[in-house]
Amino acid sequence: MRGAQQSCVELITDAAPARCADLLAHAAVDAALVPVIEYQRIPEILIVPEVCVGARHIVRSVRIATRGAELKDARTVALDTSSRTSAALTQIIFREFLGRVPQFTPCEPDLNRMLDAHDAALIIGDPGMTFEGEGLRIFDVASLWREFTGLSFVFAMWMAREGVQDKIRKVDFAGARDEGLAQVEVIAAQYEDLLNLPRRELCAYLLENICYELDDEMRTGLELFYKLAYKHNLIPSRRPLRMLGTL
């Protein structure tokens, strides 16, 4: 997202989470909604407070699938390249909580091809919600995190480059969130044919599965995620959270 003028904002809406991170890292945008793992990888960025994309229990759109195998028995795992946070979280689940270190391979999100070559596959987003589950064993990643830690999980947050913080402060991120939540029925109607999912199911996903506010529990889960990511060498360092508007 880049401020075209003081009073308006140019919004880019066609980029996957990993692509948004690349745009922010290369200063092609001033702020972006990016996987939270990127806060520890991209220098000189700040977190926009209050807003996030997370889940308290079941997320439904970030899942690991096998063809019947238990996760602890997986020797190879395909990782959807669309979101780096979910890939890191999957590695933490195996290494920290299951005590296993399978071979992890980044892959394009094609579940059948992923499972043809691997014992398990992480798949996220629209493909993660819409794949045919017959004959598969499915594990919700947010549910696994809750089971092992008792905490909610934050998948993505708005982040901004330090040099543009004065301009970004003028953007009402919380207000945009609230306006979107007030239009959930309209949003679901736009996507029900595209995803071939009932409108009520999409509304339930947006209102019940996804959380949009960074409360204390969400923040505690985020800080534990960073601690474990550093422990397992998934990030080069572990720096404290620095919020936009608090400097």
BAVORO-336306 format. One line per field, with one value per residue: residue number from 1; y negated, z negated, x of N, C-alpha, C in turn; residue in one letter. Coordinates in Angstrom, 2 decimals. Atoms other than C-alpha are relative to their C-alpha. Layout:
# BAVORO-336306
i = (NUM; ...) .
n_v = (Y; ...) .
n_w = (Z; ...) .
n_u = (X; ...) .
ca_v = (Y; ...) .
ca_w = (Z; ...) .
ca_u = (X; ...) .
c_v = (Y; ...) .
c_w = (Z; ...) .
c_u = (X; ...) .
aa = (A; ...) .
END
This chain:
# BAVORO-336306
i = (1; 2; 3; 4; 5; 6; 7; 8; 9; 10; 11; 12; 13; 14; 15; 16; 17; 18; 19; 20; 21; 22; 23; 24; 25; 26; 27; 28; 29; 30; 31; 32; 33; 34; 35; 36; 37; 38; 39; 40; 41; 42; 43; 44; 45; 46; 47; 48; 49; 50; 51; 52; 53; 54; 55; 56; 57; 58; 59; 60; 61; 62; 63; 64; 65; 66; 67; 68; 69; 70; 71; 72; 73; 74; 75; 76; 77; 78; 79; 80; 81; 82; 83; 84; 85; 86; 87; 88; 89; 90; 91; 92; 93; 94; 95; 96; 97; 98; 99; 100; 101; 102; 103; 104; 105; 106; 107; 108; 109; 110; 111; 112; 113; 114; 115; 116; 117; 118; 119; 120; 121; 122; 123; 124; 125; 126; 127; 128; 129; 130; 131; 132; 133; 134; 135; 136; 137; 138; 139; 140; 141; 142; 143; 144; 145; 146; 147; 148; 149; 150; 151; 152; 153; 154; 155; 156; 157; 158; 159; 160; 161; 162; 163; 164; 165; 166; 167; 168; 169; 170; 171; 172; 173; 174; 175; 176; 177; 178; 179; 180; 181; 182; 183; 184; 185; 186; 187; 188; 189; 190; 191; 192; 193; 194; 195; 196; 197; 198; 199; 200; 201; 202; 203; 204; 205; 206; 207; 208; 209; 210; 211; 212; 213; 214; 215; 216; 217; 218; 219; 220; 221; 222; 223; 224; 225; 226; 227; 228; 229; 230; 231; 232; 233; 234; 235; 236; 237; 238; 239; 240; 241; 242; 243; 244; 245; 246; 247) .
n_v = (1.18; 1.16; 1.25; 0.75; 1.38; 0.03; -0.32; -1.23; -1.14; -0.99; -1.32; -1.15; -1.09; -1.24; -0.65; -1.00; 0.48; -0.02; 1.06; 1.25; 0.15; 0.40; 1.40; 0.83; -0.11; 0.75; 1.38; 0.26; 0.50; 0.60; -0.91; -1.20; -1.09; -1.01; -1.07; 0.58; -0.42; 0.97; 1.07; -0.37; -0.17; 1.26; 1.03; 1.35; 0.08; 0.13; -0.67; 0.84; -0.57; -0.27; -0.85; -1.18; -1.13; -1.12; -0.97; -0.44; -1.45; -0.63; 1.04; -0.59; 0.32; -0.38; -1.39; -1.04; -1.20; -1.24; -1.06; -0.92; -0.15; 0.91; 0.97; -0.44; -1.00; 0.62; 0.16; 1.12; 0.92; 1.07; 1.26; 1.00; 1.18; 1.23; 0.72; -0.45; -0.25; -1.33; -0.95; -0.01; -0.61; -1.45; -0.54; 0.05; -1.08; -1.27; -0.04; 0.32; -0.69; -1.41; -0.56; -0.60; 0.93; -0.54; 0.84; 1.01; 0.43; 1.00; -0.47; 0.71; -0.59; -1.00; -1.02; -1.35; -0.13; 0.05; -1.28; -1.05; -0.01; 0.19; -0.65; 1.00; 1.25; 1.21; 0.79; 1.14; 0.92; -0.57; -1.44; -0.68; -0.13; -0.55; -1.26; -1.16; -0.66; -1.43; -0.86; 0.70; 0.37; 1.44; 0.59; 1.45; 0.44; 0.82; -0.92; -0.64; 0.99; 0.14; -1.24; -0.11; 1.20; 0.64; 1.39; 0.38; 0.18; 1.10; -0.38; 1.15; 1.32; 1.15; 0.53; 1.19; 0.39; 1.06; 1.31; 0.57; -0.17; 1.17; -0.11; -1.18; 0.27; 0.61; -1.04; -0.58; -1.44; -0.58; 0.39; -0.82; -1.33; 0.02; 0.18; -1.29; -0.94; 0.39; -0.38; -1.41; -0.63; 0.43; -0.67; -1.43; -0.15; 0.16; -1.12; -1.32; -0.69; -0.17; -1.07; -1.09; -0.23; 0.73; 1.32; -0.08; -0.58; 1.05; 0.96; -0.63; 0.05; 1.37; 0.54; -0.91; -0.63; 1.01; 1.12; 1.17; 0.94; -0.48; 0.13; -0.49; -1.40; -0.05; 0.49; -1.03; -1.06; 0.50; 0.03; -1.39; -0.44; 0.54; -0.69; -1.34; 0.15; 0.26; -1.23; -0.99; 0.60; 0.41; 1.44; 0.27; 0.63; 0.19; 1.36; 0.29; 0.63; 1.46; 0.38; 1.31; 1.00; -0.07; 0.43) .
n_w = (0.00; -0.15; -0.01; -1.24; 0.46; 1.43; 0.31; -0.63; 0.09; -1.07; 0.62; -0.87; 0.60; -0.78; 0.32; 1.06; 1.17; -0.20; -0.95; 0.74; 0.77; -0.92; -0.37; 1.13; 0.19; -1.05; 0.06; -1.09; 0.66; 1.29; 1.00; -0.61; 0.86; -0.31; 0.99; 1.16; 0.05; -0.72; 0.90; 0.47; -1.15; -0.75; 0.93; 0.04; -0.18; 1.22; -0.03; 0.21; 1.17; 0.09; -1.04; -0.42; -0.51; 0.84; 0.32; 1.39; 0.10; -1.33; -1.02; -1.18; -1.26; 0.10; 0.41; -0.45; -0.43; -0.32; -0.52; 1.09; 0.95; 1.13; -0.26; 0.57; -0.88; -1.27; -0.23; -0.93; 0.09; -1.00; 0.60; -0.90; -0.04; 0.02; 1.26; 0.70; 1.41; 0.13; -0.23; 1.21; 1.07; -0.24; 0.42; 1.47; 0.50; -0.12; 0.75; 1.42; 0.69; -0.38; 0.13; -1.28; -0.96; -1.36; -1.08; -0.41; -1.37; -0.52; -1.19; -0.44; 0.65; -0.74; 1.05; -0.52; -0.33; 1.25; 0.70; -0.83; 0.23; 1.41; 0.95; 0.51; -0.76; 0.52; -1.05; 0.68; -0.77; -0.72; -0.21; 1.27; 0.41; -1.03; -0.59; 0.27; 1.14; 0.07; 0.05; 0.60; 1.40; -0.05; 1.28; -0.01; 0.61; 1.17; 1.05; 0.53; 0.83; 1.22; 0.76; 0.59; 0.75; 0.68; -0.43; -1.35; -0.91; -0.95; -1.28; -0.80; 0.56; -0.78; 0.39; -0.77; 0.06; 0.99; -0.60; -0.43; 1.11; 0.16; -1.00; 0.26; 1.18; -0.43; -0.54; 1.07; -0.22; 0.81; -0.62; -1.20; 0.49; 0.47; -1.17; -0.68; 0.79; -0.17; -1.36; -0.18; -0.89; -1.37; -0.38; -0.20; -1.23; -1.12; -0.09; 0.10; -1.28; -0.32; 0.83; 0.04; 1.40; 0.36; 0.58; 1.47; 0.42; -0.12; 1.08; 1.23; -0.05; 0.19; 1.28; 1.11; -0.05; -0.08; 0.96; -0.63; 1.02; 0.72; 1.44; 0.79; -0.28; -1.33; 0.09; 0.69; -0.98; -1.00; 0.59; 0.11; -1.36; -0.31; 0.85; -0.54; -1.33; 0.21; 0.54; -1.07; -1.09; -1.10; -0.13; 0.33; 1.31; 0.61; 0.52; 0.65; -0.82; -0.06; -0.55; -0.62; 0.85; 1.39; 0.05) .
n_u = (0.85; -0.89; 0.76; -0.17; 0.01; 0.25; 1.38; 0.47; -0.90; 0.09; 0.10; -0.31; 0.77; -0.12; -1.27; 0.01; -0.73; -1.45; -0.29; 0.11; -1.23; -1.06; 0.23; -0.39; -1.44; -0.68; 0.49; 0.94; 1.20; -0.28; 0.53; 0.58; 0.46; -1.01; -0.17; -0.66; -1.41; -0.82; -0.44; -1.33; -0.89; -0.13; -0.48; 0.56; 1.45; 0.80; 1.30; 1.18; 0.67; 1.44; 0.60; -0.77; 0.78; -0.38; 1.04; -0.04; 0.12; -0.06; -0.12; 0.64; -0.66; -1.42; 0.16; -0.93; 0.72; -0.72; 0.88; 0.30; -1.11; -0.16; -1.05; -1.27; -0.60; -0.38; -1.45; -0.16; 1.13; 0.04; 0.44; 0.58; -0.86; 0.79; -0.15; -1.20; 0.32; 0.57; -1.08; -0.81; 0.79; 0.02; -1.30; -0.04; 0.87; -0.72; -1.26; 0.14; 1.07; 0.04; -1.34; -0.38; -0.59; 0.11; -0.52; 0.98; -0.24; 0.96; 0.71; 1.18; 1.16; 0.77; -0.01; -0.23; -1.42; -0.76; 0.12; -0.63; -1.44; -0.32; 0.91; 0.94; -0.05; 0.63; 0.63; 0.62; 0.84; 1.14; -0.21; 0.06; 1.39; 0.88; -0.43; 0.82; -0.61; 0.31; -1.17; -1.13; 0.02; -0.20; -0.38; 0.07; -1.25; 0.30; 0.44; -1.19; -0.67; 0.80; -0.15; -1.32; -0.40; 1.11; 0.04; 0.41; -1.13; 0.07; -0.59; -0.44; 0.24; -0.43; -1.30; -0.37; -1.41; -0.23; -0.14; 1.28; 0.94; 0.87; 1.07; 0.82; 0.83; 1.25; 0.88; 0.82; 0.05; 1.07; 1.27; 0.18; 0.38; 1.38; 0.86; 0.05; 0.81; 1.40; 0.40; -0.32; 0.98; -0.31; -1.26; 0.29; 0.77; -0.92; -0.93; 0.61; -0.11; -1.41; -0.56; 0.97; 0.33; 1.22; -0.21; 0.00; -1.28; -0.99; 0.26; -0.47; -1.46; -0.48; 0.43; -0.23; -1.31; -1.05; 0.02; -0.62; -0.48; -1.18; 0.18; -1.13; -0.27; -0.59; -1.38; -0.78; -0.23; -0.94; -1.33; -0.46; -0.35; -1.33; -0.98; -0.23; -0.59; -1.43; -0.59; -0.15; -0.78; 0.88; -0.22; -1.40; -0.08; 1.31; 0.06; 1.28; 1.03; -0.04; 1.29; 0.16; 0.64; -0.49; -1.40) .
ca_v = (0.00; -3.30; -6.80; -8.45; -11.77; -12.88; -12.23; -9.00; -5.58; -3.25; 0.26; 3.38; 6.40; 9.09; 10.30; 13.47; 13.05; 14.06; 11.64; 8.84; 9.47; 9.17; 5.87; 4.48; 5.76; 4.04; 0.77; 1.17; 0.40; -1.62; 0.91; 4.42; 7.23; 9.84; 13.18; 12.43; 14.38; 11.56; 9.10; 10.97; 11.10; 7.65; 4.89; 1.51; 2.27; 1.59; 3.46; 1.67; 2.10; 3.46; 5.31; 8.78; 11.95; 14.81; 17.70; 18.78; 22.41; 23.64; 21.58; 23.87; 22.27; 23.50; 27.29; 30.26; 33.29; 36.88; 39.94; 41.51; 41.25; 39.78; 36.62; 38.20; 40.81; 38.32; 38.45; 35.82; 32.73; 30.42; 26.76; 24.43; 21.47; 18.98; 18.11; 18.26; 18.03; 21.19; 22.98; 21.94; 22.94; 26.37; 26.91; 25.85; 28.28; 31.16; 30.22; 28.79; 30.67; 33.94; 34.39; 35.16; 33.57; 34.69; 33.38; 30.12; 29.11; 25.84; 26.61; 24.89; 25.43; 28.50; 31.00; 34.11; 33.50; 32.63; 35.88; 37.92; 36.98; 36.46; 38.05; 34.83; 31.47; 28.01; 26.07; 22.64; 20.01; 20.76; 24.10; 24.98; 24.51; 26.06; 29.23; 32.56; 34.27; 37.77; 40.37; 37.81; 37.17; 33.44; 31.48; 27.85; 26.01; 23.45; 26.29; 28.05; 24.85; 24.44; 28.09; 27.82; 24.28; 23.31; 20.07; 18.31; 17.83; 14.77; 15.54; 12.07; 8.42; 5.03; 3.76; 0.51; -0.75; -3.01; -5.86; -6.37; -6.07; -9.65; -9.03; -5.58; -6.87; -8.69; -5.42; -4.10; -0.37; 0.46; -1.49; 0.38; 3.66; 2.69; 1.53; 4.86; 6.83; 4.84; 6.02; 9.74; 10.78; 8.78; 10.21; 13.77; 13.27; 12.20; 15.35; 18.14; 18.95; 18.47; 20.87; 23.06; 22.73; 21.77; 18.15; 19.08; 21.16; 18.24; 15.89; 18.36; 18.53; 14.76; 14.14; 17.23; 18.77; 15.61; 13.01; 9.49; 7.87; 8.24; 8.79; 9.98; 13.68; 13.17; 11.21; 13.92; 16.54; 14.37; 13.91; 17.67; 18.32; 16.00; 17.67; 21.13; 19.92; 18.60; 21.79; 23.85; 21.51; 20.32; 16.65; 15.04; 13.14; 12.41; 8.77; 7.32; 6.07; 2.42; 0.85; -2.01; -5.15; -4.12; -5.43) .
ca_w = (0.00; 1.06; 0.38; 3.74; 2.05; -1.52; -1.30; 0.66; 0.74; 3.61; 2.60; 4.22; 3.71; 6.08; 4.28; 2.20; -1.36; -0.41; 2.53; 0.22; -1.97; 1.03; 2.05; -1.45; -1.68; 1.60; 0.63; 3.50; 1.02; -2.19; -4.13; -3.52; -5.12; -5.40; -7.12; -10.67; -10.25; -7.97; -10.85; -11.97; -8.47; -6.97; -8.62; -9.66; -9.69; -12.30; -13.20; -12.85; -16.26; -16.99; -13.72; -12.60; -10.87; -13.34; -14.76; -18.28; -17.61; -14.06; -11.09; -8.26; -5.59; -6.81; -6.88; -6.61; -4.71; -4.49; -2.76; -6.09; -7.87; -11.32; -11.27; -13.48; -10.79; -7.96; -6.55; -3.83; -3.98; -1.12; -2.14; -0.23; 0.88; 0.57; -3.09; -4.92; -8.40; -7.89; -6.53; -9.59; -11.94; -10.32; -10.86; -14.51; -15.03; -13.75; -15.43; -18.76; -19.51; -17.59; -18.00; -14.30; -11.59; -8.23; -4.92; -4.12; -0.48; 0.80; 3.43; 5.51; 4.01; 5.92; 3.27; 5.44; 6.78; 3.33; 1.86; 4.82; 3.85; 0.08; -3.00; -4.11; -2.56; -3.97; -1.88; -2.67; -1.56; 0.97; 2.00; -1.68; -2.11; 1.09; 1.77; 1.92; -1.41; -0.62; -1.57; -3.31; -6.91; -7.62; -10.44; -11.09; -11.88; -14.25; -16.16; -16.50; -17.84; -20.35; -21.39; -22.07; -23.52; -24.70; -22.73; -19.72; -16.62; -14.49; -10.81; -9.30; -10.29; -8.65; -8.71; -7.52; -6.69; -9.37; -6.97; -6.14; -9.61; -9.69; -6.49; -7.52; -10.88; -8.91; -7.57; -9.71; -9.65; -12.50; -10.80; -7.55; -9.47; -11.08; -7.78; -6.20; -9.05; -8.56; -4.92; -5.49; -3.75; -0.66; -0.63; -1.02; 1.83; 4.11; 3.36; 3.04; 6.78; 7.16; 4.31; 4.73; 1.03; -0.52; -1.55; -5.15; -5.35; -4.12; -6.62; -9.42; -8.31; -8.25; -11.53; -13.62; -12.40; -11.72; -14.37; -13.46; -16.74; -18.37; -22.00; -24.85; -24.10; -20.41; -21.31; -23.73; -21.00; -18.54; -20.91; -21.58; -17.84; -17.42; -20.33; -18.79; -15.27; -16.56; -18.53; -15.36; -13.16; -11.08; -11.68; -11.93; -15.15; -17.53; -18.04; -20.25; -18.81; -17.73; -17.08; -14.74; -16.72; -19.89; -18.94) .
ca_u = (0.00; 1.51; 0.22; -0.35; -1.22; -1.70; -5.43; -5.54; -3.97; -3.20; -4.24; -2.75; -5.02; -3.73; -0.60; -0.20; 1.15; 4.70; 4.63; 3.43; 6.46; 8.77; 7.16; 7.67; 11.25; 12.15; 10.40; 7.94; 5.14; 5.01; 2.95; 1.67; -0.28; 2.46; 3.18; 4.30; 7.57; 8.75; 8.93; 12.03; 13.51; 12.91; 14.97; 13.60; 9.90; 7.22; 4.05; 0.72; -0.98; -4.46; -5.08; -4.02; -5.18; -5.21; -7.19; -8.11; -8.96; -9.70; -8.53; -9.79; -7.60; -4.20; -4.12; -1.81; -3.06; -1.84; -3.19; -4.05; -0.69; -0.13; 1.95; 4.59; 5.17; 5.77; 9.30; 8.79; 6.56; 5.62; 5.25; 2.95; 5.07; 2.19; 2.80; 6.10; 4.56; 2.53; 5.59; 7.60; 4.79; 4.57; 8.28; 7.93; 5.04; 7.14; 10.41; 9.26; 6.04; 6.27; 10.03; 10.47; 12.62; 11.25; 12.54; 10.71; 10.31; 8.73; 6.09; 3.47; -0.02; -1.22; -2.30; -2.39; 1.10; 2.36; 1.04; 2.26; 5.80; 5.52; 3.98; 2.29; 1.46; 0.78; -1.71; -3.16; -5.65; -8.37; -6.79; -6.56; -10.30; -11.56; -9.57; -11.39; -10.80; -12.06; -9.46; -7.27; -6.41; -6.56; -4.92; -5.84; -2.60; -4.15; -5.81; -2.46; -0.87; -3.72; -3.41; 0.31; 0.50; -2.98; -2.65; -4.11; -1.97; -1.29; -0.69; -0.34; -0.12; 0.10; 3.68; 5.22; 8.69; 10.17; 10.82; 7.15; 5.67; 4.35; 2.40; 1.17; -0.12; -2.81; -4.21; -7.08; -6.29; -8.67; -11.44; -10.86; -11.02; -14.31; -15.78; -14.85; -16.43; -19.63; -19.68; -19.08; -22.31; -21.36; -17.83; -19.11; -21.57; -18.70; -16.70; -19.26; -19.28; -15.54; -14.72; -17.80; -18.57; -21.92; -22.28; -23.11; -19.92; -17.83; -19.50; -18.77; -15.14; -14.73; -16.57; -15.81; -12.56; -10.55; -9.71; -8.67; -7.60; -4.18; -5.19; -2.95; -3.36; -2.65; 0.47; 1.64; 1.19; 3.10; 6.02; 6.18; 6.18; 9.17; 10.96; 10.52; 11.32; 14.64; 15.30; 14.88; 16.95; 14.00; 14.83; 18.29; 17.54; 14.72; 13.89; 11.15; 7.89; 8.06; 4.68; 3.89; 3.10; 4.94; 8.39) .
c_v = (-1.23; -1.26; -0.77; -1.50; 0.06; 0.53; 1.31; 1.06; 0.88; 1.38; 1.08; 1.23; 1.36; 0.75; 1.00; -0.51; -0.05; -1.10; -1.37; -0.27; -0.46; -1.47; -0.93; 0.01; -0.83; -1.44; -0.35; -0.48; -0.58; 0.90; 1.18; 0.93; 1.21; 1.09; -0.50; 0.41; -1.05; -1.18; 0.25; 0.12; -1.29; -1.08; -1.28; -0.06; -0.02; 0.72; -1.03; 0.61; 0.27; 1.02; 1.17; 0.95; 1.22; 0.94; 0.43; 1.52; 0.67; -1.10; 0.42; -0.24; 0.25; 1.42; 0.88; 1.24; 1.16; 0.97; 1.10; 0.10; -0.97; -0.98; 0.47; 1.03; -0.58; -0.17; -1.15; -0.85; -1.08; -1.25; -0.95; -1.28; -1.32; -0.81; 0.56; 0.22; 1.40; 1.08; 0.10; 0.68; 1.51; 0.64; 0.01; 1.12; 1.34; 0.05; -0.16; 0.93; 1.49; 0.68; 0.69; -1.07; 0.64; -0.91; -0.94; -0.52; -1.05; 0.48; -0.98; 0.70; 0.86; 1.25; 1.39; 0.22; 0.00; 1.35; 1.18; 0.15; -0.05; 0.68; -0.95; -1.29; -1.11; -0.76; -1.07; -0.77; 0.68; 1.48; 0.80; 0.20; 0.85; 1.36; 1.14; 0.85; 1.50; 0.82; -0.63; -0.15; -1.45; -0.54; -1.52; -0.54; -0.88; 0.87; 0.73; -0.96; -0.17; 1.23; 0.05; -1.17; -0.61; -1.44; -0.17; -0.18; -1.15; 0.41; -1.19; -1.29; -1.07; -0.49; -1.14; -0.26; -1.19; -1.39; -0.67; -0.01; -1.21; 0.05; 1.14; -0.20; -0.57; 1.01; 0.67; 1.50; 0.65; -0.34; 0.80; 1.42; 0.03; -0.18; 1.31; 0.99; -0.33; 0.42; 1.48; 0.70; -0.34; 0.70; 1.47; 0.24; -0.10; 1.25; 1.38; 0.78; 0.29; 1.19; 1.23; 0.44; -0.78; -1.32; 0.06; 0.58; -1.04; -1.05; 0.56; -0.03; -1.39; -0.54; 0.88; 0.61; -1.01; -1.07; -1.14; -1.00; 0.63; -0.27; 0.64; 1.45; 0.19; -0.42; 1.03; 1.15; -0.41; 0.01; 1.40; 0.55; -0.50; 0.71; 1.37; -0.06; -0.25; 1.25; 1.00; -0.59; -0.36; -1.51; -0.30; -0.60; -0.13; -1.37; -0.29; -0.71; -1.52; -0.46; -1.40; -0.94; 0.01; -0.48; -1.50) .
c_w = (0.00; 0.09; 1.27; -0.28; -1.49; -0.33; 0.61; -0.04; 1.22; -0.63; 1.04; -0.63; 0.65; -0.29; -1.15; -1.18; 0.19; 0.97; -0.68; -0.82; 0.88; 0.41; -1.13; -0.18; 1.01; 0.11; 1.19; -0.52; -1.35; -1.15; 0.70; -1.09; 0.34; -1.06; -1.17; -0.11; 0.62; -0.86; -0.49; 1.13; 0.77; -0.97; 0.09; 0.39; -1.37; 0.18; -0.23; -1.17; 0.23; 1.01; 0.34; 0.72; -0.79; -0.23; -1.45; -0.12; 1.36; 1.04; 1.32; 1.32; -0.03; -0.54; 0.57; 0.34; 0.21; 0.62; -1.05; -1.07; -1.16; 0.32; -0.51; 0.87; 1.33; 0.09; 0.95; -0.05; 1.06; -0.64; 1.08; -0.07; -0.15; -1.27; -0.81; -1.49; -0.20; 0.22; -1.24; -1.15; 0.16; -0.44; -1.52; -0.58; 0.06; -0.94; -1.50; -0.69; 0.33; -0.12; 1.26; 0.91; 1.39; 1.01; 0.43; 1.37; 0.41; 1.31; 0.37; -0.54; 0.92; -0.87; 0.53; 0.35; -1.25; -0.71; 0.84; -0.34; -1.47; -0.89; -0.53; 0.79; -0.75; 1.17; -0.65; 0.93; 0.65; 0.30; -1.29; -0.51; 0.94; 0.56; -0.41; -1.08; -0.10; 0.04; -0.65; -1.50; -0.08; -1.41; 0.14; -0.79; -1.23; -1.16; -0.63; -0.93; -1.33; -0.89; -0.74; -0.91; -0.84; 0.41; 1.39; 0.87; 0.95; 1.28; 0.77; -0.72; 1.03; -0.55; 0.95; -0.13; -0.95; 0.62; 0.40; -1.14; -0.18; 0.98; -0.33; -1.22; 0.39; 0.58; -1.16; 0.25; -0.79; 0.58; 1.25; -0.37; -0.37; 1.15; 0.77; -0.74; 0.12; 1.37; 0.28; 0.95; 1.46; 0.49; 0.28; 1.30; 1.23; 0.23; 0.03; 1.32; 0.35; -0.75; -0.06; -1.44; -0.34; -0.69; -1.53; -0.53; 0.07; -1.09; -1.33; -0.06; -0.35; -1.40; -1.20; 0.00; -0.04; -1.05; 0.58; -0.98; -0.77; -1.49; -0.73; 0.31; 1.38; -0.06; -0.70; 0.95; 1.04; -0.55; -0.21; 1.36; 0.38; -0.81; 0.58; 1.40; -0.11; -0.52; 1.11; 1.27; 1.22; 0.22; -0.47; -1.38; -0.54; -0.63; -0.59; 0.95; -0.11; 0.78; 0.61; -0.97; -1.43; -0.13; -0.31) .
c_u = (0.89; -0.84; 0.25; 0.01; -0.26; -1.38; -0.48; 1.10; -0.22; 0.06; 0.23; -0.63; 0.24; 1.29; -0.19; 0.82; 1.52; 0.43; -0.10; 1.25; 1.15; -0.15; 0.43; 1.52; 0.77; -0.51; -0.87; -1.34; 0.43; -0.45; -0.64; -0.50; 0.87; 0.03; 0.85; 1.48; 0.90; 0.42; 1.42; 1.02; 0.24; 0.46; -0.82; -1.47; -0.67; -1.32; -1.11; -0.79; -1.48; -0.51; 0.91; -0.94; 0.47; -1.17; 0.16; -0.03; 0.20; 0.06; -0.64; 0.73; 1.50; 0.01; 1.11; -0.82; 0.96; -0.99; -0.14; 1.07; -0.13; 1.13; 1.36; 0.71; 0.48; 1.51; 0.29; -1.27; 0.14; -0.59; -0.48; 0.84; -0.76; 0.17; 1.15; -0.24; -0.53; 1.05; 0.88; -0.74; -0.06; 1.31; 0.13; -0.86; 0.72; 1.20; -0.20; -1.00; -0.10; 1.37; 0.48; 0.61; -0.07; 0.69; -1.12; 0.36; -1.03; -0.61; -1.11; -1.25; -0.87; 0.00; 0.28; 1.47; 0.86; -0.01; 0.50; 1.47; 0.39; -1.03; -1.06; 0.17; -0.72; -0.60; -0.86; -0.93; -1.18; 0.20; -0.11; -1.42; -0.83; 0.45; -0.94; 0.67; -0.23; 1.30; 1.21; -0.20; 0.44; 0.25; -0.02; 1.20; -0.24; -0.47; 1.18; 0.76; -0.73; 0.16; 1.33; 0.37; -1.11; -0.23; -0.60; 1.24; -0.28; 0.72; 0.58; -0.32; 0.36; 1.33; 0.36; 1.49; 0.17; -0.02; -1.29; -1.02; -0.92; -1.18; -0.96; -0.89; -1.36; -0.99; -0.73; -0.16; -1.13; -1.37; -0.28; -0.40; -1.48; -0.99; -0.13; -0.88; -1.49; -0.55; 0.25; -0.97; 0.29; 1.26; -0.24; -0.76; 0.90; 0.85; -0.66; 0.06; 1.45; 0.60; -0.90; -0.27; -1.27; 0.30; 0.05; 1.30; 1.11; -0.18; 0.51; 1.53; 0.52; -0.31; 0.37; 1.39; 1.14; -0.23; 0.83; 0.58; 1.16; -0.19; 1.19; 0.33; 0.63; 1.47; 0.90; 0.31; 1.02; 1.43; 0.56; 0.40; 1.39; 1.09; 0.35; 0.60; 1.50; 0.71; 0.30; 0.62; -0.84; 0.05; 1.42; 0.20; -1.42; -0.06; -1.38; -0.96; 0.10; -1.23; 0.04; -0.71; 0.46; 1.43; 0.09) .
aa = (M; R; G; A; Q; Q; S; C; V; E; L; I; T; D; A; A; P; A; R; C; A; D; L; L; A; H; A; A; V; D; A; A; L; V; P; V; I; E; Y; Q; R; I; P; E; I; L; I; V; P; E; V; C; V; G; A; R; H; I; V; R; S; V; R; I; A; T; R; G; A; E; L; K; D; A; R; T; V; A; L; D; T; S; S; R; T; S; A; A; L; T; Q; I; I; F; R; E; F; L; G; R; V; P; Q; F; T; P; C; E; P; D; L; N; R; M; L; D; A; H; D; A; A; L; I; I; G; D; P; G; M; T; F; E; G; E; G; L; R; I; F; D; V; A; S; L; W; R; E; F; T; G; L; S; F; V; F; A; M; W; M; A; R; E; G; V; Q; D; K; I; R; K; V; D; F; A; G; A; R; D; E; G; L; A; Q; V; E; V; I; A; A; Q; Y; E; D; L; L; N; L; P; R; R; E; L; C; A; Y; L; L; E; N; I; C; Y; E; L; D; D; E; M; R; T; G; L; E; L; F; Y; K; L; A; Y; K; H; N; L; I; P; S; R; R; P; L; R; M; L; G; T; L) .
END
